[in-house]
Amino acid sequence: MHADLDAGGRVAELGCGDGWAAIGVGLAYPRTHVDGYDIDHASIEAATANAAAHGLADRVRFHHADAADTTRDGAYDLVLAMECVHDMADPVAVLGSARRLVAGEGSVVVMDERVPDAFTGPGDPVEQLMYGISVLVCLPDGLSHEPSVGTGTVMRTPVLRGYARDAGFADVEVLPIEHDLFRFYRLLT
């Protein structure tokens, strides 16, 4: 993947928010073009301004669009969904969009909260924090669009695996990236 991006690949970020992951990819890979997609107008405006402030407006662009309704099938070497799948009303549709967007040998990478695969009370401090954030922020956000599956912040690996399989992926691989708060997944076709 690094060789493709070094040579000038194409990356999509679904649920890009203010664009920081897309900007990070643009800075790391000066020949790569990045398209960020988000349903929130204010986020797209902020992301566009952030890319311009970093001198990347010519190749890191942002689009107001529902992540489940993107139309550039097979256009990307890498599709990212960074800490957003748990907020999506219909994560299966979003992951299905990611599957359509990625080119044949490309990758889909999801980053989400690092919580245990099963709940055991009372939960470790990270899981307790994630439940608090979920109840106050992420779950209400996900439920603000109907219909919604209401995933919330505590999206465990088996839940993501189920969503990915329902979206047409064969499986989910947990990537060997150590981080206290986040887990990285590659969705396998």
C-alpha positions as CSV (number, residue, x, y, z in Angstrom):
1,M,0.0,0.0,0.0
2,H,2.8,2.4,0.9
3,A,4.4,2.0,-2.6
4,D,1.0,2.8,-4.3
5,L,0.5,5.9,-2.2
6,D,4.2,7.0,-2.7
7,A,3.7,6.7,-6.4
8,G,0.5,8.8,-6.4
9,G,-2.5,6.8,-5.3
10,R,-6.0,7.8,-4.5
11,V,-7.5,7.7,-1.0
12,A,-11.1,8.2,0.2
13,E,-12.0,9.0,3.8
14,L,-15.6,8.4,4.8
15,G,-17.0,10.4,7.7
16,C,-14.0,12.7,7.4
17,G,-15.2,15.4,9.9
18,D,-12.7,18.3,10.0
19,G,-10.4,16.4,7.6
20,W,-7.4,15.7,9.8
21,A,-6.8,12.1,8.8
22,A,-7.2,13.0,5.1
23,I,-4.7,15.9,5.6
24,G,-2.3,13.6,7.4
25,V,-2.4,11.2,4.4
26,G,-1.9,14.1,2.1
27,L,1.1,15.3,4.1
28,A,2.7,11.8,4.3
29,Y,2.2,11.0,0.6
30,P,2.9,14.2,-1.5
31,R,1.8,12.5,-4.8
32,T,-1.5,11.1,-3.5
33,H,-4.9,12.6,-4.0
34,V,-7.4,12.4,-1.1
35,D,-11.2,12.8,-1.2
36,G,-13.0,13.2,2.2
37,Y,-16.7,12.7,2.5
38,D,-19.0,13.8,5.3
39,I,-22.7,14.5,5.7
40,D,-22.1,17.6,7.9
41,H,-21.8,20.9,6.0
42,A,-19.8,22.6,8.8
43,S,-17.3,19.8,8.9
44,I,-16.7,20.0,5.1
45,E,-16.2,23.8,5.4
46,A,-13.7,23.3,8.2
47,A,-11.9,20.5,6.4
48,T,-11.6,22.5,3.3
49,A,-10.1,25.4,5.2
50,N,-7.8,23.1,7.1
51,A,-6.5,21.6,3.9
52,A,-5.9,25.0,2.4
53,A,-4.1,26.1,5.5
54,H,-1.7,23.2,5.0
55,G,-1.2,23.9,1.3
56,L,-3.1,20.8,0.2
57,A,-6.2,22.2,-1.5
58,D,-5.0,21.0,-4.9
59,R,-5.0,17.3,-3.9
60,V,-6.9,16.9,-0.7
61,R,-10.6,17.8,-1.3
62,F,-13.7,17.4,0.7
63,H,-17.3,16.7,-0.5
64,H,-20.6,17.0,1.3
65,A,-22.1,13.5,0.8
66,D,-23.6,10.7,2.7
67,A,-20.9,8.1,3.1
68,A,-23.4,5.4,2.1
69,D,-24.1,7.1,-1.2
70,T,-20.7,7.8,-2.8
71,T,-20.6,7.1,-6.5
72,R,-16.9,6.6,-7.5
73,D,-16.9,2.8,-7.7
74,G,-13.4,1.3,-7.8
75,A,-11.7,4.7,-7.8
76,Y,-9.5,4.4,-4.7
77,D,-6.4,2.5,-3.6
78,L,-7.3,3.0,0.1
79,V,-10.6,3.8,1.8
80,L,-10.5,5.0,5.4
81,A,-13.2,5.2,8.1
82,M,-11.6,6.8,11.1
83,E,-13.6,6.6,14.3
84,C,-16.9,7.1,12.7
85,V,-18.5,3.7,11.8
86,H,-20.0,3.5,15.3
87,D,-21.7,6.9,14.7
88,M,-23.3,5.8,11.4
89,A,-27.1,5.1,11.3
90,D,-26.5,2.4,8.8
91,P,-22.9,1.0,9.1
92,V,-23.6,-1.8,6.7
93,A,-24.5,0.6,3.9
94,V,-21.4,2.7,4.7
95,L,-19.1,-0.3,4.6
96,G,-20.9,-1.5,1.4
97,S,-20.0,1.9,-0.1
98,A,-16.4,1.5,1.0
99,R,-16.3,-1.9,-0.7
100,R,-17.5,-0.4,-3.9
101,L,-15.1,2.5,-3.7
102,V,-11.9,0.5,-3.3
103,A,-10.1,-0.7,-6.4
104,G,-9.3,-4.4,-6.9
105,E,-6.2,-4.7,-4.8
106,G,-6.9,-1.8,-2.6
107,S,-7.6,-1.8,1.2
108,V,-10.4,-0.6,3.5
109,V,-9.2,0.4,6.9
110,V,-11.5,1.2,9.8
111,M,-10.2,2.7,13.1
112,D,-12.5,2.6,16.0
113,E,-12.4,2.5,19.8
114,R,-10.3,-0.3,21.5
115,V,-12.8,-2.0,23.7
116,P,-12.8,-5.7,24.7
117,D,-14.6,-8.2,22.5
118,A,-17.1,-9.0,25.2
119,F,-18.4,-7.1,28.2
120,T,-17.4,-8.1,31.7
121,G,-18.6,-5.8,34.5
122,P,-17.6,-3.4,35.7
123,G,-15.4,-2.9,32.6
124,D,-11.9,-1.4,32.5
125,P,-11.4,2.4,32.7
126,V,-11.3,2.8,28.9
127,E,-14.5,0.9,28.4
128,Q,-16.2,2.9,31.2
129,L,-15.1,6.1,29.4
130,M,-16.4,4.8,26.1
131,Y,-19.8,4.0,27.6
132,G,-20.1,7.5,29.0
133,I,-19.1,9.0,25.6
134,S,-21.5,6.7,23.9
135,V,-24.6,7.6,26.0
136,L,-23.9,11.3,25.8
137,V,-22.6,11.8,22.2
138,C,-22.2,8.9,19.8
139,L,-25.4,7.0,20.4
140,P,-27.6,10.1,20.1
141,D,-25.7,11.1,17.0
142,G,-26.3,7.7,15.4
143,L,-30.0,7.7,16.3
144,S,-30.5,11.2,14.8
145,H,-31.0,9.6,11.4
146,E,-33.7,7.0,10.8
147,P,-33.7,4.1,10.5
148,S,-30.7,3.5,12.7
149,V,-29.1,0.4,14.2
150,G,-27.9,2.5,17.2
151,T,-24.4,1.1,17.5
152,G,-22.7,3.7,19.8
153,T,-19.1,4.1,20.8
154,V,-18.6,0.6,22.2
155,M,-18.5,-1.2,18.9
156,R,-16.8,-4.5,19.6
157,T,-14.8,-6.5,17.0
158,P,-17.5,-9.1,16.5
159,V,-20.1,-6.3,15.8
160,L,-17.8,-4.8,13.2
161,R,-17.1,-8.2,11.7
162,G,-20.9,-8.8,11.4
163,Y,-21.4,-5.4,9.7
164,A,-18.5,-6.0,7.3
165,R,-19.8,-9.5,6.4
166,D,-23.3,-8.1,5.8
167,A,-21.6,-5.5,3.5
168,G,-20.0,-8.2,1.4
169,F,-16.5,-8.5,3.0
170,A,-15.2,-11.9,3.8
171,D,-13.7,-11.0,7.2
172,V,-12.0,-8.4,9.4
173,E,-8.3,-8.5,10.3
174,V,-7.2,-6.6,13.5
175,L,-4.0,-4.8,12.4
176,P,-1.0,-5.0,14.7
177,I,-1.0,-1.4,15.7
178,E,-0.8,-0.8,19.4
179,H,-2.8,2.2,20.8
180,D,-4.4,2.6,24.1
181,L,-7.7,4.0,22.8
182,F,-8.0,2.9,19.2
183,R,-8.1,-0.4,17.2
184,F,-7.3,-0.6,13.5
185,Y,-9.0,-3.1,11.2
186,R,-8.5,-4.1,7.6
187,L,-11.6,-5.4,5.9
188,L,-10.9,-8.4,3.7
189,T,-12.6,-9.1,0.4
